[in-house]
Amino acid sequence: MNRISVADQLPDVYRRLLTLNREVEAARRDADLDHAVVELVKVRASQINGCAFCTDMHAKDALSAGVTARQLAVLPTWRETLLFTPAERAALDLAESMSRLALTQHVPDEIYAAAAEVFTDDQLSVVIWAAAVIQTFNALNVTCPKPLPEQDWPI
């Protein structure tokens, strides 16, 4: 089915979303939060939400941020490995919980507390905002899919 492009239909609104994304990235730098943590959040949320475009984009960005190909390969099963730092694990757990709100209607206190234990308040805010923003992009791209770029990216 041919679907509209929400970015083309409401370009000012879409630009504001892109601006919000840039502001979250600036806050990440200001909070001295590892870029890899945020990219892992974006990839994992995109996987859960079924957004191929965002999964592809942020897997490439994750590699550039220092995430290994092996980490990306096992990301859906990250709990079963020792390949992720405590901060990455806390961020992934929080992002997964936020991505499943339609099923759970809450983020468990123990998941939030584990993230609050390894991140400063500013860093935790960035993780939460990054998860929220990528889920907005996921919802838009799953509803009105964009094709993957034709070129492959090197690993």
C-alpha positions as CSV (number, residue, x, y, z in Angstrom):
1,M,0.0,0.0,0.0
2,N,1.2,3.5,-0.8
3,R,1.4,5.6,2.4
4,I,2.1,9.2,3.0
5,S,5.4,10.6,4.2
6,V,4.6,12.4,7.4
7,A,7.9,14.3,7.1
8,D,6.7,15.7,3.8
9,Q,3.2,16.3,4.9
10,L,4.2,18.2,8.1
11,P,7.8,19.2,7.5
12,D,7.8,21.8,10.3
13,V,6.7,19.2,12.8
14,Y,9.2,16.7,11.6
15,R,12.0,19.3,11.8
16,R,11.0,19.9,15.4
17,L,11.4,16.2,16.1
18,L,14.8,16.3,14.5
19,T,15.7,19.3,16.6
20,L,14.6,17.5,19.7
21,N,16.8,14.6,18.7
22,R,19.8,16.9,18.3
23,E,19.1,18.5,21.7
24,V,19.1,15.1,23.4
25,E,22.4,14.3,21.6
26,A,23.8,17.6,22.9
27,A,22.6,16.8,26.4
28,R,24.4,13.4,26.1
29,R,27.6,15.2,25.4
30,D,27.0,17.6,28.2
31,A,26.3,14.8,30.7
32,D,29.4,12.9,29.5
33,L,27.3,9.9,28.7
34,D,29.0,7.3,26.5
35,H,27.6,7.5,22.9
36,A,27.6,3.7,22.7
37,V,25.0,3.5,25.5
38,V,22.6,5.8,23.7
39,E,23.1,4.0,20.3
40,L,22.4,0.6,22.0
41,V,19.2,2.1,23.4
42,K,18.2,3.2,20.0
43,V,18.9,-0.1,18.3
44,R,17.2,-2.2,20.9
45,A,14.1,0.0,21.1
46,S,13.9,-0.1,17.3
47,Q,14.2,-3.9,17.2
48,I,11.4,-4.2,19.7
49,N,9.2,-1.8,17.8
50,G,9.9,-3.5,14.5
51,C,11.5,-0.5,12.8
52,A,13.9,-1.7,10.2
53,F,14.9,1.8,9.1
54,C,15.9,2.9,12.6
55,T,17.5,-0.4,13.5
56,D,19.7,-0.2,10.3
57,M,20.6,3.5,10.9
58,H,21.4,3.1,14.6
59,A,23.3,-0.2,14.2
60,K,25.6,1.6,11.8
61,D,25.8,4.6,14.3
62,A,26.5,2.1,17.2
63,L,29.5,0.6,15.4
64,S,30.8,4.1,14.9
65,A,30.3,4.8,18.6
66,G,32.4,1.8,19.6
67,V,29.8,-1.0,19.9
68,T,31.2,-4.2,18.5
69,A,29.6,-6.3,15.7
70,R,29.4,-9.1,18.3
71,Q,27.4,-7.0,20.7
72,L,25.0,-6.0,17.9
73,A,24.7,-9.6,16.9
74,V,23.6,-10.7,20.3
75,L,21.7,-7.6,21.3
76,P,18.2,-9.2,21.4
77,T,19.7,-11.7,23.9
78,W,22.0,-9.3,25.8
79,R,20.9,-10.6,29.2
80,E,22.5,-14.0,28.4
81,T,25.9,-12.5,27.7
82,L,28.7,-10.8,29.6
83,L,29.4,-8.5,26.6
84,F,27.7,-5.4,28.0
85,T,28.9,-3.1,30.8
86,P,26.7,-2.4,33.9
87,A,25.7,1.0,32.4
88,E,24.8,-0.6,29.0
89,R,22.8,-3.3,30.8
90,A,20.9,-0.8,32.9
91,A,20.1,1.4,29.8
92,L,19.0,-1.6,27.8
93,D,16.7,-2.8,30.6
94,L,15.2,0.6,30.9
95,A,14.8,1.0,27.1
96,E,13.2,-2.4,26.8
97,S,10.8,-1.6,29.6
98,M,9.8,1.7,28.1
99,S,9.3,0.0,24.7
100,R,6.8,-2.5,26.2
101,L,4.5,0.0,27.9
102,A,1.5,-1.1,25.8
103,L,1.9,-4.5,27.5
104,T,3.0,-3.5,31.0
105,Q,1.7,0.0,31.6
106,H,4.7,0.7,33.9
107,V,8.5,0.7,34.3
108,P,9.3,-1.5,37.3
109,D,10.9,0.3,40.2
110,E,13.8,-2.1,40.3
111,I,14.6,-1.4,36.6
112,Y,14.5,2.4,37.2
113,A,16.6,2.0,40.4
114,A,19.2,0.0,38.7
115,A,19.6,2.7,36.0
116,A,19.6,5.4,38.7
117,E,22.4,3.6,40.4
118,V,24.8,3.7,37.5
119,F,23.9,7.0,35.9
120,T,23.9,10.6,37.2
121,D,20.5,12.3,37.1
122,D,21.5,14.1,33.9
123,Q,22.7,10.9,32.2
124,L,19.6,9.0,33.3
125,S,17.5,11.8,31.8
126,V,19.3,11.5,28.5
127,V,18.7,7.7,28.4
128,I,15.0,8.2,29.1
129,W,14.7,11.0,26.5
130,A,16.7,9.0,23.9
131,A,14.4,6.0,24.4
132,A,11.3,8.2,24.1
133,V,12.5,10.0,21.0
134,I,13.6,6.9,19.1
135,Q,10.2,5.3,19.9
136,T,8.5,8.4,18.3
137,F,10.7,7.9,15.2
138,N,9.9,4.1,15.3
139,A,6.1,4.8,15.4
140,L,6.3,7.2,12.4
141,N,8.5,4.9,10.4
142,V,6.5,1.7,11.1
143,T,3.3,3.5,10.2
144,C,4.7,5.2,7.1
145,P,7.8,3.0,6.3
146,K,10.8,4.5,4.7
147,P,12.9,2.0,2.6
148,L,16.4,1.1,3.8
149,P,19.2,3.0,2.0
150,E,20.3,0.9,-1.0
151,Q,24.0,1.0,-0.1
152,D,25.3,-1.5,2.3
153,W,27.5,-0.3,5.2
154,P,30.8,-1.9,6.1
155,I,31.2,-3.7,9.4
